[in-house]
Each structure stands twice: as structure tokens, then as C-alpha cells.
Amino acid sequence: MIRHIVAWAHQKGFSAEENQHNAQKVKETLEALKGQIEGVVELEVLIDPLDTSDKSVMLISLFESQAALAAYQVHPAHLEAAGFVKSVMEERICLDFDLG
């Protein structure tokens, strides 16, 4: 199993209300991928970080294998979702772990 974690900050230039709306849309868009892409075991997006956080939105997901993660990354539904995420978020960080 592969744990895939990604976090982003809000892009500058949006109001607090727009940031909240964008975060909710990112959550809905990414969480919808679970039912669309084979090999996704778990997928959750967190959008209400504490003030001590460095990022605004976090994706926590679990894949059956490295091959499943690779297939997810090039899947058309993921690419479409990623396009929206890139339009409202920045400073992406990613961590992938093989859970054995």
C-alpha cells in the first residue's frame, strides 16, 4: 500500500471567503476521484487547518500499489481536477510512503 499526501497553500489574491469556497471545491473535486479511479483505497481532503499550520489544504490518500498511484497521476479525471487545484492553490508539497 502507498500513502500519498499532498498539501497546498491558498494562492495570494483571493479573499478569505473566496479561499474557503475554493478549498471546499478542491475537497469535493478531489474526493470525487475515489469512485472514478481504480486502485484508490482511501482519499480524504482536509480544509480547516489550525492557525499553526503552514498549508491550507491537505490530501491524504492510500493506493493499492505504486502502479495504482502512477495510474492515478495520469488519469484524465485526476488531470482535470489537478488543473482546477493549480488555479486556486500554490506551494504544493508531496510525500509518498510505501507502507509495506
C-alpha positions as CSV (number, residue, x, y, z in Angstrom):
1,M,0.0,0.0,0.0
2,I,1.2,3.5,-0.8
3,R,0.3,6.5,1.3
4,H,0.2,9.7,-0.8
5,I,0.0,13.0,1.0
6,V,-0.2,16.4,-0.7
7,A,-0.6,19.9,0.8
8,W,-1.1,23.3,-0.6
9,A,-1.4,26.9,0.4
10,H,-4.1,29.2,-1.0
11,Q,-3.0,31.4,-3.9
12,K,-2.5,35.0,-3.0
13,G,-5.0,37.5,-4.2
14,F,-8.2,35.7,-3.1
15,S,-10.4,37.0,-0.2
16,A,-10.9,34.8,2.9
17,E,-14.4,34.0,1.6
18,E,-13.0,33.0,-1.8
19,N,-10.3,30.9,-0.2
20,Q,-13.0,29.0,1.8
21,H,-15.1,28.5,-1.3
22,N,-12.1,27.3,-3.3
23,A,-11.0,24.9,-0.5
24,Q,-14.4,23.4,-0.4
25,K,-14.4,22.9,-4.2
26,V,-10.9,21.4,-4.1
27,K,-12.2,19.0,-1.4
28,E,-15.3,18.0,-3.5
29,T,-13.4,17.7,-6.7
30,L,-10.6,15.5,-5.3
31,E,-12.8,13.3,-3.1
32,A,-14.9,12.5,-6.2
33,L,-11.9,10.8,-7.7
34,K,-12.1,7.9,-5.3
35,G,-15.1,6.4,-7.1
36,Q,-13.6,7.1,-10.6
37,I,-10.1,5.7,-10.5
38,E,-9.2,2.1,-9.9
39,G,-6.6,1.4,-7.2
40,V,-7.6,4.3,-4.9
41,V,-8.3,2.7,-1.5
42,E,-8.8,5.9,0.6
43,L,-8.9,9.6,-0.3
44,E,-9.7,12.4,2.0
45,V,-9.2,16.2,1.8
46,L,-8.9,18.3,4.9
47,I,-9.6,22.0,4.6
48,D,-9.9,23.5,8.1
49,P,-6.3,23.7,9.4
50,L,-5.3,25.2,12.8
51,D,-3.7,28.6,12.8
52,T,-0.3,26.9,13.5
53,S,-0.4,25.2,10.1
54,D,1.9,26.2,7.2
55,K,-0.6,24.9,4.5
56,S,-4.3,25.4,3.9
57,V,-5.5,22.1,2.3
58,M,-4.2,18.6,2.6
59,L,-5.0,15.4,0.6
60,I,-4.4,12.1,2.4
61,S,-4.8,9.1,0.2
62,L,-4.0,5.4,0.1
63,F,-3.3,3.4,-3.1
64,E,-3.1,-0.4,-3.7
65,S,0.4,-0.1,-5.2
66,Q,2.9,2.2,-6.7
67,A,1.4,1.3,-10.1
68,A,-2.0,2.4,-8.9
69,L,-0.6,5.7,-7.8
70,A,1.2,6.2,-11.1
71,A,-2.1,5.4,-13.0
72,Y,-4.0,7.9,-10.8
73,Q,-1.5,10.6,-11.6
74,V,-2.1,10.4,-15.3
75,H,-5.8,9.5,-15.3
76,P,-7.8,12.1,-17.2
77,A,-10.2,12.7,-14.2
78,H,-7.2,13.5,-12.0
79,L,-5.6,15.7,-14.5
80,E,-8.8,17.7,-14.8
81,A,-9.0,18.0,-11.0
82,A,-5.4,19.0,-10.8
83,G,-6.0,21.8,-13.3
84,F,-8.6,23.3,-11.0
85,V,-6.4,22.9,-7.9
86,K,-3.5,24.6,-9.6
87,S,-5.8,27.5,-10.5
88,V,-6.5,28.3,-6.8
89,M,-3.7,26.8,-4.8
90,E,0.1,27.1,-4.7
91,E,3.2,25.9,-2.8
92,R,2.5,22.2,-3.3
93,I,4.3,19.7,-1.2
94,C,4.0,15.9,-1.7
95,L,5.1,12.9,0.4
96,D,4.7,9.3,-0.7
97,F,5.4,6.3,1.5
98,D,5.4,2.6,0.9
99,L,3.6,1.1,3.9
100,G,4.8,-2.4,3.0
